[in-house]
Amino acid sequence: MPAQRVNTTRPRVLKIALAVAVAVGAIGAAHTYAVAAQATAPAATAKAGEQKLDFINLQLRPWTVVAKQKGFLKEEFDRVGIPEVNLVATGTAELVGAESAALDRGGIAIAQRMVYPATVHRANGLDAVIVWLSEPSDQFRTPILARANDDSIKGVADLEGKKFASSRVSCYFTSPFEILTKAGLPLDSRKEQGKVRYQSIDNVAAVNSALLSGAIDATAAHLGTSNAAALWASGQVKVVGRSPNDGVYVNGAGRVSYFAMRDFVNKYPHAVKAFLTAHERTKKWISENIDESAQIIAEGTRVPVSIAKFQITDPSSFEFMKGEPDADAARRNIKEFQAWYVEKGDDILSDRRLSDEQIDKFVDARFFGKAEYSVYQ
């Protein structure tokens, strides 16, 4: 087979990615001018010395839309003296990783990402802490996808020499990284060429367009997100590979996390607990009221009702998982998956590996187990 250059893709893919990324970035930047919270006099319901927040900005997500509509967010934040809750579209649906910039600049107070990208953000200098981690993921969460009509790709083995694109700091990299590494078909990296051509593109719309046009051959995605669900439900893509249920992605890197800036968490731990309590209440309500929840999510996130219901009921869903109550188990989880990815040549964590001490401090034990601000009491 002739030698191929590392990280090649058709020029039009990069043009699409750049154009859409610039547009989304501009939208995201507009949100960040609104600070997540404004401090005033101490609230009677807050801990002694803890300042009051006049308002708080949270990510607009399927569950937060329901939580706001049904009053769970208002009830919990009223208890800690925060009268206004705003849901902010950070651009994550279009530009993977937008929430970290919004968090860092004060556009949102608490962010959701899978724990691998959250860990990379920390390794890159984001001074944040994890306040909630989910139970293990599953094989349905982030499969490798190819065009449904591409008969040249029937399984993972057929990806050798093919073009694969996804966001680098996301599950759309970590899941296929494990699948392909274990199949003996490593992705290209900054340091060496693999057996599958890899291109990092953070814009989901650009990746989907590239896949459907044939500019790339495969990608990976959370089928539980609205854009991937639409592709899957319409029959435009097929699954050609899944993460093993006993693997490092499912049990480690693919867990959901909620994290916030350390300074915010230290100043307003009651606000964080209010958020986590609303999260637990909402998940329970959604599981008991699927049809009404789908209607609310459809209206609040502007997707068809069928897609909203798919996001709730499909095994790939990740918005409504149970939590990991043990802070030490959460820390071990991060240490173990980091060690595996470093050993297998992850070119980011190899250069910016977190120490055990950094990981211990990254998981804020005050929100786990029977600690003061835990929802597991």
Residue frames relative to the residue before (quaternion, step in Angstrom):
aa qw qx qy qz dx dy dz
M 1.0000 0.0000 0.0000 0.0000 0.00 0.00 0.00
P 0.4825 -0.6761 0.4609 0.3127 3.66 -0.80 0.95
A 0.5624 -0.6020 0.4486 0.3466 3.54 -1.15 0.70
Q 0.1624 -0.7820 0.5957 0.0852 3.57 -1.03 0.77
R 0.5092 -0.6514 0.4675 0.3129 3.54 -1.07 0.71
V 0.5298 -0.6308 0.4702 0.3167 3.56 -1.19 0.66
N 0.8656 0.1014 -0.0819 0.4834 3.55 -1.19 0.76
T 0.3273 0.7220 -0.5462 0.2705 3.58 0.69 1.03
T 0.1160 0.7603 -0.6372 0.0502 3.54 -1.20 0.57
R 0.6334 -0.5418 0.3715 0.4090 3.55 -1.14 0.34
P 0.5885 -0.6164 0.3808 0.3588 3.60 -0.90 0.82
R 0.6529 0.5393 -0.3493 0.4011 3.59 0.93 -0.75
V 0.5743 0.5809 -0.3862 0.4285 3.60 1.15 -0.50
L 0.6704 0.4927 -0.2940 0.4705 3.55 0.96 -0.91
K 0.6291 0.5297 -0.3393 0.4566 3.57 1.04 -0.74
I 0.6405 0.5147 -0.3231 0.4696 3.58 0.99 -0.86
A 0.6700 0.5163 -0.2970 0.4431 3.55 0.86 -1.03
L 0.6719 0.5003 -0.3000 0.4563 3.56 0.91 -0.92
A 0.6782 0.5083 -0.3048 0.4345 3.56 0.84 -0.96
V 0.7044 0.4489 -0.2775 0.4748 3.58 0.86 -0.94
A 0.6317 0.5446 -0.3369 0.4369 3.57 1.02 -0.79
V 0.6339 0.5235 -0.3289 0.4646 3.58 1.00 -0.81
A 0.6641 0.5094 -0.3080 0.4523 3.57 0.95 -0.91
V 0.6813 0.4743 -0.2885 0.4771 3.56 0.89 -0.93
G 0.6241 0.5503 -0.3354 0.4417 3.56 1.01 -0.79
A 0.6392 0.5254 -0.3274 0.4562 3.55 1.02 -0.76
I 0.6411 0.5153 -0.3192 0.4707 3.55 1.04 -0.83
G 0.6623 0.5154 -0.3030 0.4516 3.57 0.92 -0.97
A 0.6407 0.5408 -0.3308 0.4332 3.56 0.99 -0.86
A 0.6151 0.5600 -0.3533 0.4280 3.56 1.05 -0.73
H 0.6552 0.5160 -0.3164 0.4519 3.57 1.03 -0.76
T 0.6714 0.5468 -0.3199 0.3845 3.57 0.95 -0.79
Y 0.5424 0.6065 -0.4205 0.4015 3.59 1.19 -0.14
A 0.6436 0.4600 -0.3235 0.5192 3.58 1.27 -0.30
V 0.3414 -0.7600 0.5091 0.2161 3.58 -0.45 1.15
A 0.6002 -0.6111 0.3852 0.3434 3.55 -1.12 0.72
A 0.8202 -0.0371 0.0569 0.5681 3.57 0.97 -0.67
Q 0.2145 -0.7718 0.5883 0.1108 3.54 -1.07 0.78
A 0.3022 -0.7889 0.5125 0.1539 3.57 -0.63 1.13
T 0.0079 -0.7721 0.6355 0.0022 3.54 -1.05 0.83
A 0.8157 -0.1993 0.1519 0.5213 3.59 -0.96 -0.82
P 0.6187 -0.5512 0.3945 0.3973 3.59 -1.16 0.49
A 0.3715 -0.7282 0.5336 0.2170 3.59 -1.04 0.81
A 0.5574 -0.6295 0.4263 0.3337 3.53 -1.04 0.76
T 0.7055 0.4616 -0.2657 0.4675 3.58 1.11 -0.68
A 0.6070 0.5596 -0.3613 0.4334 3.59 1.21 -0.17
K 0.6608 -0.4924 0.3940 0.4070 3.50 -1.33 0.32
A 0.6172 -0.5514 0.3975 0.3962 3.60 -1.07 0.64
G 0.8024 0.2435 -0.2038 0.5053 3.56 -0.79 1.03
E 0.5961 0.5575 -0.3671 0.4463 3.59 1.26 -0.21
Q 0.3965 -0.7423 0.4919 0.2232 3.56 -0.74 1.06
K 0.5032 -0.6317 0.5040 0.3061 3.52 -1.27 0.50
L 0.2574 -0.7236 0.6143 0.1809 3.55 -1.24 0.54
D 0.3936 -0.7161 0.5245 0.2391 3.57 -0.84 0.95
F 0.7867 -0.0700 0.0569 0.6107 3.58 1.13 -0.63
I 0.1633 -0.7657 0.6115 0.1144 3.51 -1.31 0.27
N 0.2603 -0.7594 0.5804 0.1368 3.57 -1.03 0.86
L 0.0585 -0.7963 0.6020 -0.0127 3.55 -0.87 1.04
Q 0.6076 -0.5507 0.4190 0.3899 3.56 -1.23 0.40
L 0.3834 -0.6629 0.5891 0.2580 3.54 -1.14 0.73
R 0.1460 0.7714 -0.5972 0.1645 3.54 -0.48 1.27
P 0.7031 -0.4581 0.2948 0.4572 3.64 -1.12 0.30
W 0.7222 0.4359 -0.2811 0.4576 3.60 0.81 -0.89
T 0.6514 0.5094 -0.3472 0.4422 3.63 0.99 -0.65
V 0.5714 0.5705 -0.3748 0.4556 3.58 1.17 -0.56
V 0.6698 0.4757 -0.2882 0.4920 3.57 0.96 -0.89
A 0.6503 0.5377 -0.3163 0.4336 3.58 0.93 -0.92
K 0.6726 0.4711 -0.3037 0.4831 3.57 1.00 -0.73
Q 0.6555 0.5287 -0.3103 0.4411 3.59 0.91 -0.89
K 0.7515 0.3877 -0.2090 0.4911 3.59 0.94 -0.88
G 0.5641 -0.6612 0.3543 0.3450 3.60 1.26 0.08
F 0.4228 0.7250 -0.4666 0.2792 3.61 1.21 0.06
L 0.6462 0.5081 -0.3252 0.4675 3.59 0.97 -0.79
K 0.6623 0.5074 -0.3147 0.4526 3.58 0.87 -0.91
E 0.6609 0.5181 -0.3180 0.4401 3.58 0.88 -0.91
E 0.7134 0.4582 -0.2724 0.4548 3.58 0.81 -0.95
F 0.7033 0.4440 -0.2819 0.4783 3.60 0.92 -0.80
D 0.5570 0.5701 -0.3959 0.4560 3.61 1.15 -0.44
R 0.6341 0.5605 -0.3288 0.4191 3.58 1.00 -0.79
V 0.7545 0.3220 -0.1979 0.5365 3.60 1.14 -0.53
G 0.6245 -0.6229 0.3142 0.3511 3.54 1.22 0.56
I 0.5256 0.5898 -0.4406 0.4263 3.61 1.11 0.59
P 0.2303 -0.8537 0.4530 0.1138 3.60 -0.15 1.25
E 0.7920 0.2723 -0.1304 0.5306 3.60 1.12 -0.50
V 0.0616 -0.7743 0.6298 0.0057 3.55 -0.94 1.01
N 0.0966 -0.7990 0.5932 0.0194 3.56 -0.75 1.10
L 0.2481 -0.7454 0.5990 0.1551 3.57 -1.03 0.81
V 0.1365 -0.8218 0.5531 0.0025 3.52 -0.64 1.20
A 0.3110 -0.7148 0.5962 0.1920 3.57 -0.91 0.96
T 0.2235 -0.8370 0.4899 0.0975 3.57 -0.15 1.31
G 0.5593 -0.5972 0.4053 0.4077 3.60 1.21 -0.24
T 0.4026 0.7447 -0.4601 0.2675 3.60 1.27 0.00
A 0.6077 0.5724 -0.3653 0.4120 3.59 1.04 -0.68
E 0.7497 0.3562 -0.2034 0.5193 3.56 1.12 -0.62
L 0.7984 0.1782 -0.0655 0.5714 3.58 0.94 -0.91
V 0.3219 -0.7791 0.5067 0.1808 3.56 -0.24 1.28
G 0.7730 0.3222 -0.2544 0.4837 3.58 -0.84 0.99
A 0.4377 0.7218 -0.4516 0.2890 3.60 1.24 -0.10
E 0.6122 0.5888 -0.3595 0.3863 3.57 1.09 -0.66
S 0.6156 0.5575 -0.3688 0.4173 3.63 1.04 -0.60
A 0.6403 0.5058 -0.3184 0.4825 3.57 1.06 -0.74
A 0.6489 0.5124 -0.3150 0.4661 3.58 0.99 -0.83
L 0.6390 0.5218 -0.3174 0.4677 3.58 1.04 -0.79
D 0.6825 0.5065 -0.2825 0.4448 3.55 0.86 -1.00
R 0.7456 0.3992 -0.2121 0.4896 3.60 1.03 -0.80
G 0.5842 -0.6176 0.3630 0.3815 3.58 1.24 0.03
G 0.4162 0.7279 -0.4616 0.2897 3.59 1.21 0.23
I 0.7695 0.0696 -0.0575 0.6322 3.57 1.19 -0.59
A 0.4893 -0.6890 0.4606 0.2715 3.56 -1.19 0.53
I 0.7951 0.0912 -0.0010 0.5996 3.59 1.01 -0.86
A 0.1669 -0.8170 0.5495 0.0524 3.57 -0.85 0.99
Q 0.2679 -0.7327 0.5996 0.1784 3.53 -1.23 0.57
R 0.2112 0.7178 -0.6523 0.1208 3.55 -1.05 0.92
M 0.5667 -0.5141 0.4807 0.4284 3.55 -1.26 0.22
V 0.6308 -0.6130 0.3238 0.3486 3.56 -1.08 0.71
Y 0.5711 0.5703 -0.4104 0.4245 3.66 1.07 -0.42
P 0.7102 0.4187 -0.2973 0.4816 3.67 0.67 -0.88
A 0.5936 0.5483 -0.3721 0.4567 3.59 1.08 -0.61
T 0.6586 0.5048 -0.3002 0.4705 3.58 1.01 -0.82
V 0.6396 0.5099 -0.3245 0.4750 3.59 1.00 -0.76
H 0.6186 0.5288 -0.3469 0.4662 3.60 1.00 -0.76
R 0.6501 0.4980 -0.3170 0.4784 3.58 0.99 -0.81
A 0.6599 0.5089 -0.3050 0.4609 3.58 0.94 -0.87
N 0.6786 0.4719 -0.2799 0.4884 3.58 1.16 -0.57
G 0.7006 -0.5202 0.2525 0.4180 3.57 1.26 0.22
L 0.4713 0.6558 -0.4660 0.3614 3.61 1.22 0.00
D 0.2755 -0.7950 0.5210 0.1440 3.59 -0.50 1.18
A 0.2828 0.7638 -0.5124 0.2724 3.53 0.48 1.31
V 0.2219 -0.7516 0.6018 0.1540 3.55 -1.32 0.28
I 0.4464 -0.6653 0.5320 0.2740 3.54 -1.20 0.63
V 0.1388 -0.8065 0.5725 0.0496 3.55 -0.84 1.03
W 0.7825 0.0857 -0.0680 0.6129 3.59 1.30 -0.13
L 0.0205 -0.7749 0.6317 -0.0064 3.55 -1.04 0.86
S 0.4366 -0.7227 0.4768 0.2443 3.56 -0.99 0.82
E 0.6285 -0.4517 0.4647 0.4300 3.47 -1.40 -0.07
P 0.6992 -0.4381 0.3140 0.4697 3.65 -1.19 0.06
S 0.5243 -0.6205 0.4978 0.3038 3.52 -1.30 0.54
D 0.3162 -0.7241 0.5548 0.2606 3.62 -1.12 -0.63
Q 0.7081 -0.4922 0.3100 0.4004 3.56 -1.29 0.25
F 0.6393 0.5538 -0.3270 0.4214 3.60 1.17 -0.39
R 0.5142 0.7149 -0.3915 0.2669 3.57 1.20 -0.50
T 0.8394 -0.0149 0.0828 0.5370 3.60 0.61 -1.10
P 0.0023 0.8366 -0.5471 0.0258 3.61 0.31 1.20
I 0.4981 -0.5799 0.5364 0.3576 3.53 -1.35 0.20
L 0.1510 -0.8100 0.5657 0.0320 3.55 -0.85 1.05
A 0.0499 -0.7534 0.6542 0.0439 3.53 -1.21 0.66
R 0.6464 -0.4925 0.3822 0.4399 3.59 -1.22 0.22
A 0.5468 -0.6486 0.4221 0.3196 3.55 -0.93 0.88
N 0.7367 0.4163 -0.2276 0.4819 3.59 1.06 -0.71
D 0.5144 0.6245 -0.4308 0.3997 3.61 1.23 0.23
D 0.1874 -0.8312 0.5179 0.0760 3.55 -0.07 1.32
S 0.5720 0.6044 -0.3862 0.3979 3.59 1.23 -0.22
I 0.7348 0.3240 -0.2050 0.5595 3.59 1.26 -0.31
K 0.0089 0.8099 -0.5839 0.0559 3.53 -0.46 1.25
G 0.8021 0.0175 0.0101 0.5968 3.56 1.23 -0.46
V 0.7642 -0.3834 0.2621 0.4475 3.55 -1.32 0.01
A 0.6353 0.5620 -0.3359 0.4096 3.60 0.93 -0.85
D 0.6543 0.5353 -0.3099 0.4351 3.58 1.14 -0.59
L 0.5749 0.6184 -0.3737 0.3839 3.61 1.25 -0.09
E 0.4289 0.6998 -0.4785 0.3121 3.62 1.18 -0.08
G 0.8303 0.1619 -0.1588 0.5090 3.53 -0.82 1.08
K 0.5598 0.6119 -0.3865 0.4035 3.61 1.27 -0.09
K 0.4954 -0.6485 0.4995 0.2908 3.55 -1.34 0.30
F 0.0550 -0.7906 0.6089 -0.0353 3.53 -0.79 1.16
A 0.0001 0.8031 -0.5957 0.0165 3.61 -0.88 0.90
S 0.1855 0.7480 -0.6222 0.1377 3.54 -1.15 0.73
S 0.5991 -0.5049 0.4405 0.4382 3.54 -1.31 -0.04
R 0.4730 -0.7156 0.4406 0.2647 3.57 -0.76 1.06
V 0.7626 0.3063 -0.1854 0.5387 3.61 0.87 -0.88
S 0.5703 0.5526 -0.3945 0.4624 3.53 0.47 1.25
C 0.6611 -0.4713 0.3956 0.4293 3.53 -1.35 0.04
Y 0.5808 0.5921 -0.3739 0.4150 3.56 1.21 -0.43
F 0.6580 0.3980 -0.3031 0.5628 3.54 1.39 0.03
T 0.7144 0.4973 -0.2932 0.3954 3.59 0.71 -1.04
S 0.6480 0.5076 -0.3293 0.4627 3.61 1.00 -0.71
P 0.7181 0.4095 -0.2812 0.4874 3.66 0.70 -0.91
F 0.5455 0.6031 -0.3995 0.4231 3.61 1.15 -0.53
E 0.6882 0.4583 -0.2808 0.4873 3.57 0.91 -0.92
I 0.6501 0.5328 -0.3234 0.4348 3.58 0.85 -0.96
L 0.7377 0.4312 -0.2336 0.4640 3.56 0.78 -1.04
T 0.6107 0.5431 -0.3539 0.4548 3.59 1.05 -0.70
K 0.6966 0.4676 -0.2737 0.4704 3.58 0.90 -0.90
A 0.6585 0.4762 -0.3035 0.4974 3.58 1.26 -0.38
G 0.5148 -0.6576 0.4092 0.3676 3.59 1.30 -0.01
L 0.6228 0.5138 -0.3319 0.4877 3.57 1.24 0.47
P 0.0407 -0.8510 0.5230 0.0263 3.62 0.55 1.07
L 0.5072 -0.6269 0.5059 0.3063 3.51 -1.24 0.61
D 0.5946 -0.5189 0.4635 0.4029 3.55 -1.27 0.35
S 0.0884 -0.7626 0.6350 0.0862 3.58 -1.21 0.51
R 0.6912 -0.4426 0.3488 0.4524 3.55 -1.30 -0.01
K 0.7238 0.4760 -0.2347 0.4410 3.56 1.11 -0.69
E 0.8204 -0.0386 0.0394 0.5691 3.58 1.06 -0.60
Q 0.5259 -0.6199 0.4843 0.3235 3.52 -1.26 0.48
G 0.2599 -0.7575 0.5803 0.1479 3.54 -1.01 0.84
K 0.6477 -0.5032 0.3885 0.4200 3.53 -1.17 -0.63
V 0.7036 0.3056 -0.2350 0.5969 3.55 1.36 -0.01
R 0.4230 -0.7039 0.5095 0.2571 3.58 -0.77 1.05
Y 0.0928 -0.8212 0.5628 0.0197 3.59 -0.79 1.00
Q 0.0258 -0.7713 0.6360 -0.0023 3.54 -1.04 0.89
S 0.2882 -0.7580 0.5622 0.1622 3.58 -0.82 0.99
I 0.1018 0.7604 -0.6320 0.1095 3.57 -0.74 1.13
D 0.3051 -0.8030 0.4890 0.1518 3.58 -0.51 1.18
N 0.6553 0.5243 -0.3260 0.4352 3.58 1.13 -0.46
V 0.4224 -0.7451 0.4648 0.2244 3.55 -0.55 1.24
A 0.6484 0.5223 -0.3262 0.4476 3.59 0.92 -0.86
A 0.6519 0.5116 -0.3168 0.4614 3.59 1.00 -0.79
V 0.6399 0.5161 -0.3253 0.4673 3.59 1.00 -0.80
N 0.6663 0.5029 -0.3075 0.4568 3.58 0.89 -0.90
S 0.6456 0.5151 -0.3128 0.4690 3.56 1.00 -0.83
A 0.6493 0.5186 -0.3111 0.4611 3.56 1.00 -0.86
L 0.6530 0.5139 -0.3149 0.4586 3.57 0.99 -0.82
L 0.7155 0.4613 -0.2674 0.4514 3.58 0.77 -1.00
S 0.6786 0.4844 -0.2892 0.4703 3.59 1.13 -0.60
G 0.5146 -0.6500 0.4157 0.3741 3.58 1.22 -0.35
A 0.4323 0.7015 -0.4658 0.3225 3.59 1.23 0.12
I 0.7425 0.1197 -0.1186 0.6483 3.57 1.25 -0.47
D 0.4771 -0.7048 0.4612 0.2508 3.55 -1.22 0.43
A 0.8158 0.0172 0.0393 0.5768 3.57 1.11 -0.63
T 0.0353 -0.7550 0.6533 0.0430 3.50 -1.37 0.34
A 0.2904 -0.7069 0.5902 0.2600 3.57 -1.28 -0.29
A 0.0341 0.8121 -0.5795 0.0590 3.58 -1.06 0.65
H 0.4870 -0.5790 0.5532 0.3486 3.51 -1.36 0.33
L 0.3473 -0.7470 0.5212 0.2232 3.59 -0.48 1.09
G 0.6276 0.5679 -0.3270 0.4204 3.57 1.21 -0.44
T 0.5599 0.5510 -0.4149 0.4591 3.61 1.24 0.09
S 0.6408 -0.5822 0.3345 0.3721 3.57 -1.07 0.69
N 0.6787 0.4984 -0.3196 0.4344 3.62 0.90 -0.84
A 0.6827 0.4639 -0.2885 0.4853 3.59 0.94 -0.87
A 0.6135 0.5540 -0.3480 0.4422 3.58 1.02 -0.76
A 0.6450 0.5238 -0.3221 0.4537 3.58 1.00 -0.80
L 0.6477 0.5078 -0.3160 0.4719 3.60 0.97 -0.83
W 0.6821 0.4948 -0.2798 0.4600 3.55 0.93 -0.95
A 0.6926 0.4891 -0.2825 0.4486 3.58 0.83 -0.98
S 0.6903 0.4695 -0.2745 0.4772 3.59 1.12 -0.63
G 0.4989 -0.6976 0.4010 0.3219 3.57 1.27 -0.02
Q 0.4423 0.7189 -0.4433 0.3018 3.59 1.19 0.36
V 0.7747 0.2362 -0.1405 0.5695 3.59 1.21 -0.40
K 0.2018 -0.7527 0.6129 0.1302 3.53 -1.33 0.37
V 0.4591 -0.6544 0.5261 0.2904 3.56 -1.22 0.50
V 0.0776 -0.8135 0.5760 0.0218 3.57 -0.83 1.02
G 0.8053 0.0601 -0.0543 0.5873 3.58 1.25 -0.04
R 0.0993 -0.7934 0.5991 0.0425 3.57 -1.13 0.71
S 0.5450 -0.5961 0.4766 0.3470 3.55 -1.21 0.55
P 0.4773 -0.6699 0.4758 0.3116 3.61 -0.95 0.77
N 0.5417 -0.6528 0.4276 0.3124 3.56 -1.00 0.84
D 0.7097 0.4030 -0.2621 0.5150 3.59 1.19 -0.43
G 0.5003 0.7031 -0.3860 0.3262 3.57 1.29 0.24
V 0.6960 -0.4950 0.3480 0.3866 3.51 -1.38 0.12
Y 0.6234 0.5289 -0.3589 0.4503 3.61 1.07 -0.57
V 0.6911 0.4873 -0.2891 0.4488 3.58 0.72 -1.05
N 0.7822 0.3614 -0.1767 0.4758 3.57 0.84 -0.96
G 0.7860 0.2968 -0.1516 0.5207 3.57 1.22 -0.33
A 0.8376 0.2856 -0.1462 0.4422 3.53 -0.05 -1.35
G 0.7062 0.4901 -0.2654 0.4367 3.60 1.13 -0.55
R 0.4323 0.6802 -0.4827 0.3427 3.58 1.19 0.31
V 0.4682 -0.6547 0.5158 0.2934 3.57 -1.18 0.62
S 0.0477 -0.7888 0.6113 0.0425 3.56 -1.08 0.69
Y 0.1889 -0.7040 0.6626 0.1721 3.50 -1.36 0.39
F 0.0375 0.8096 -0.5819 0.0674 3.55 -0.81 1.00
A 0.1215 -0.7828 0.6096 0.0287 3.53 -1.23 0.59
M 0.6340 -0.5219 0.3927 0.4141 3.56 -1.21 0.38
R 0.5772 -0.6303 0.3966 0.3350 3.56 -0.92 0.95
D 0.6542 0.5244 -0.3199 0.4411 3.58 0.91 -0.88
F 0.6453 0.5137 -0.3191 0.4668 3.60 0.99 -0.84
V 0.6671 0.5090 -0.3046 0.4506 3.58 0.89 -0.95
N 0.6677 0.5028 -0.3040 0.4572 3.58 0.96 -0.83
K 0.6965 0.4639 -0.2744 0.4737 3.59 1.03 -0.74
Y 0.8316 0.1731 -0.0289 0.5269 3.58 0.95 -0.89
P 0.0487 0.8401 -0.5392 0.0325 3.63 0.68 0.97
H 0.6110 0.5478 -0.3624 0.4419 3.60 1.09 -0.59
A 0.6156 0.5343 -0.3470 0.4640 3.60 1.08 -0.63
V 0.6389 0.5144 -0.3226 0.4723 3.56 1.02 -0.79
K 0.6566 0.4989 -0.3177 0.4680 3.59 0.93 -0.85
A 0.6143 0.5414 -0.3512 0.4540 3.60 1.01 -0.74
F 0.6334 0.5293 -0.3150 0.4684 3.58 1.00 -0.86
L 0.7023 0.4721 -0.2726 0.4578 3.58 0.80 -1.02
T 0.6285 0.5260 -0.3354 0.4646 3.58 1.07 -0.68
A 0.6414 0.5078 -0.3139 0.4820 3.58 1.00 -0.83
H 0.6046 0.5659 -0.3356 0.4490 3.56 1.09 -0.78
E 0.6845 0.4778 -0.2850 0.4711 3.59 0.84 -0.95
R 0.6604 0.5120 -0.3091 0.4541 3.58 0.90 -0.88
T 0.6800 0.5052 -0.2906 0.4449 3.55 0.93 -0.92
K 0.6286 0.5369 -0.3433 0.4458 3.58 0.93 -0.82
K 0.6517 0.5109 -0.3106 0.4668 3.57 0.96 -0.86
W 0.6702 0.5022 -0.3046 0.4536 3.58 0.89 -0.92
I 0.6466 0.5221 -0.3235 0.4523 3.59 0.93 -0.85
S 0.6591 0.5181 -0.3150 0.4448 3.60 0.93 -0.86
E 0.7157 0.4263 -0.2390 0.4989 3.57 1.18 -0.57
N 0.7691 0.2550 -0.1276 0.5720 3.60 1.27 -0.27
I 0.0120 -0.8701 0.4927 -0.0005 3.56 0.78 1.06
D 0.6938 0.4850 -0.3068 0.4351 3.60 0.77 -0.92
E 0.6717 0.4709 -0.3079 0.4821 3.59 0.89 -0.85
S 0.6228 0.5417 -0.3363 0.4535 3.58 1.03 -0.76
A 0.6409 0.5286 -0.3237 0.4528 3.57 0.97 -0.85
Q 0.6327 0.5223 -0.3297 0.4672 3.59 1.01 -0.78
I 0.6731 0.4938 -0.2976 0.4632 3.59 0.91 -0.91
I 0.6659 0.4957 -0.3025 0.4682 3.59 0.92 -0.90
A 0.6270 0.5472 -0.3351 0.4417 3.58 0.97 -0.83
E 0.6970 0.4598 -0.2687 0.4803 3.56 0.91 -0.94
G 0.7248 0.4746 -0.2535 0.4303 3.56 0.89 -0.93
T 0.7719 0.2995 -0.1764 0.5324 3.59 1.11 -0.58
R 0.4193 -0.7544 0.4250 0.2727 3.57 1.37 0.15
V 0.4775 0.5961 -0.4947 0.4146 3.53 0.70 1.16
P 0.6191 -0.5267 0.4021 0.4213 3.62 -1.18 0.32
V 0.6143 -0.5635 0.3992 0.3818 3.57 -1.12 0.60
S 0.6270 0.5520 -0.3399 0.4320 3.59 1.00 -0.78
I 0.6566 0.4878 -0.3063 0.4869 3.59 1.04 -0.76
A 0.6332 0.5275 -0.3322 0.4588 3.59 0.98 -0.81
K 0.6683 0.4858 -0.3051 0.4735 3.59 0.94 -0.82
F 0.5981 0.5521 -0.3468 0.4661 3.58 1.09 -0.73
Q 0.6548 0.5279 -0.3111 0.4426 3.58 0.95 -0.87
I 0.6732 0.4770 -0.2922 0.4835 3.59 1.13 -0.58
T 0.8128 0.3626 -0.1373 0.4347 3.55 0.75 -1.10
D 0.5955 0.5895 -0.3861 0.3858 3.63 1.06 -0.51
P 0.5809 -0.6072 0.4088 0.3560 3.63 -1.04 0.69
S 0.6185 0.5637 -0.3443 0.4256 3.60 1.19 -0.43
S 0.4581 0.7113 -0.4384 0.3033 3.60 1.25 -0.27
F 0.0970 -0.8134 0.5723 0.0381 3.58 -1.04 0.78
E 0.4953 0.6839 -0.4171 0.3362 3.61 1.25 -0.05
F 0.8019 0.3514 -0.1154 0.4693 3.57 1.06 -0.74
M 0.3059 0.7916 -0.4769 0.2287 3.58 1.17 0.59
K 0.5266 -0.5868 0.5047 0.3516 3.54 -1.31 0.34
G 0.4840 -0.6945 0.4645 0.2600 3.55 -1.23 0.48
E 0.4349 -0.6230 0.5786 0.2965 3.51 -1.43 0.28
P 0.2540 -0.8286 0.4776 0.1441 3.62 -0.32 1.17
D 0.6776 0.5215 -0.2749 0.4396 3.60 1.20 -0.51
A 0.3746 -0.7530 0.4967 0.2142 3.61 -0.46 1.18
D 0.6574 0.5071 -0.3180 0.4578 3.59 0.96 -0.80
A 0.6234 0.5181 -0.3354 0.4800 3.59 1.07 -0.70
A 0.6267 0.5311 -0.3304 0.4648 3.58 1.05 -0.77
R 0.6538 0.5100 -0.3055 0.4682 3.58 0.98 -0.83
R 0.6453 0.5107 -0.3193 0.4699 3.58 0.95 -0.86
N 0.6071 0.5716 -0.3410 0.4342 3.54 1.02 -0.81
I 0.6912 0.4706 -0.2796 0.4718 3.58 0.85 -0.98
K 0.6517 0.5182 -0.3186 0.4530 3.58 0.92 -0.86
E 0.6883 0.4968 -0.2883 0.4431 3.58 0.92 -0.88
F 0.7078 0.4249 -0.3040 0.4755 3.61 0.81 -0.83
Q 0.5911 0.5513 -0.3806 0.4492 3.60 1.06 -0.58
A 0.6547 0.5196 -0.3121 0.4516 3.59 0.91 -0.91
W 0.6564 0.5115 -0.3174 0.4547 3.59 0.96 -0.83
Y 0.6916 0.4742 -0.2951 0.4580 3.60 0.81 -0.95
V 0.6208 0.5241 -0.3445 0.4704 3.60 1.04 -0.69
E 0.6522 0.5251 -0.3102 0.4502 3.58 0.91 -0.93
K 0.7393 0.4155 -0.2235 0.4804 3.58 1.02 -0.80
G 0.6643 -0.5793 0.2830 0.3781 3.57 1.25 0.33
D 0.2542 0.7608 -0.5522 0.2273 3.60 1.13 0.50
D 0.3226 -0.8148 0.4530 0.1639 3.58 -0.41 1.23
I 0.6214 0.4938 -0.3635 0.4878 3.63 1.22 -0.06
L 0.7328 0.4170 -0.2520 0.4749 3.58 0.68 -1.04
S 0.5684 0.5777 -0.3939 0.4335 3.60 1.14 -0.44
D 0.7212 0.4301 -0.2331 0.4905 3.57 1.06 -0.79
R 0.8086 0.2327 -0.0812 0.5342 3.60 1.07 -0.72
R 0.1413 0.8414 -0.5110 0.1048 3.56 1.03 0.73
L 0.3853 -0.7084 0.5445 0.2308 3.55 -0.98 0.92
S 0.4374 -0.6692 0.5297 0.2832 3.57 -1.07 0.73
D 0.6625 -0.4837 0.3759 0.4311 3.58 -1.26 0.27
E 0.6435 0.5236 -0.3252 0.4539 3.57 1.00 -0.79
Q 0.6463 0.5123 -0.3230 0.4642 3.59 0.97 -0.80
I 0.6537 0.5037 -0.3147 0.4689 3.58 0.98 -0.80
D 0.6215 0.5434 -0.3428 0.4483 3.59 0.97 -0.80
K 0.7066 0.4395 -0.2564 0.4918 3.58 0.98 -0.83
F 0.5694 0.6088 -0.3651 0.4144 3.58 1.23 -0.50
V 0.7093 0.3604 -0.2292 0.5608 3.59 1.10 -0.69
D 0.2446 -0.7973 0.5394 0.1162 3.58 -0.49 1.22
A 0.3273 -0.8042 0.4698 0.1595 3.56 -0.20 1.34
R 0.5268 0.6537 -0.4104 0.3559 3.61 1.18 -0.34
F 0.7318 0.4106 -0.2194 0.4977 3.59 1.24 -0.45
F 0.6426 0.4925 -0.3117 0.4973 3.57 1.29 0.30
G 0.8202 0.2847 -0.1812 0.4620 3.53 -1.35 0.22
K 0.7368 -0.3597 0.3075 0.4828 3.56 -0.89 -1.02
A 0.3283 0.7773 -0.4811 0.2378 3.57 1.24 0.41
E 0.7725 -0.4400 0.2300 0.3958 3.53 -1.34 0.39
Y 0.8055 0.2640 -0.1234 0.5160 3.60 0.88 -0.90
S 0.3924 0.7423 -0.4593 0.2898 3.57 1.21 0.40
V 0.3639 -0.7039 0.5635 0.2335 3.55 -1.20 0.61
Y 0.5914 0.5961 -0.3504 0.4149 3.59 1.30 0.02
Q 0.4300 0.7186 -0.4563 0.3009 3.60 1.23 0.09
